[in-house]
Amino acid sequence: MNDQSNMSQSYHAGEAKGTATEKANQMSDKASNAAQSAKESMQETGQQMKAKAQNAADAVKDATGINK
């Protein structure tokens, strides 16, 4: 092989590596976004459950006369 051929192969190998790295970064970003979305969803669900539990506790207190 001549130097030109070696340079061309090296260039294409580097180009392929760059493309693979970019795709990996995009996949990582998507996974991170999905994780963040899941976290936010879980926090919202937790807040809703907490509010429902508080409402249930207040209802029991009202029904038993503890709140009076």
Secondary structure as UniProt FT lines:
FT   HELIX           3..64
FT   TURN            65..67
//
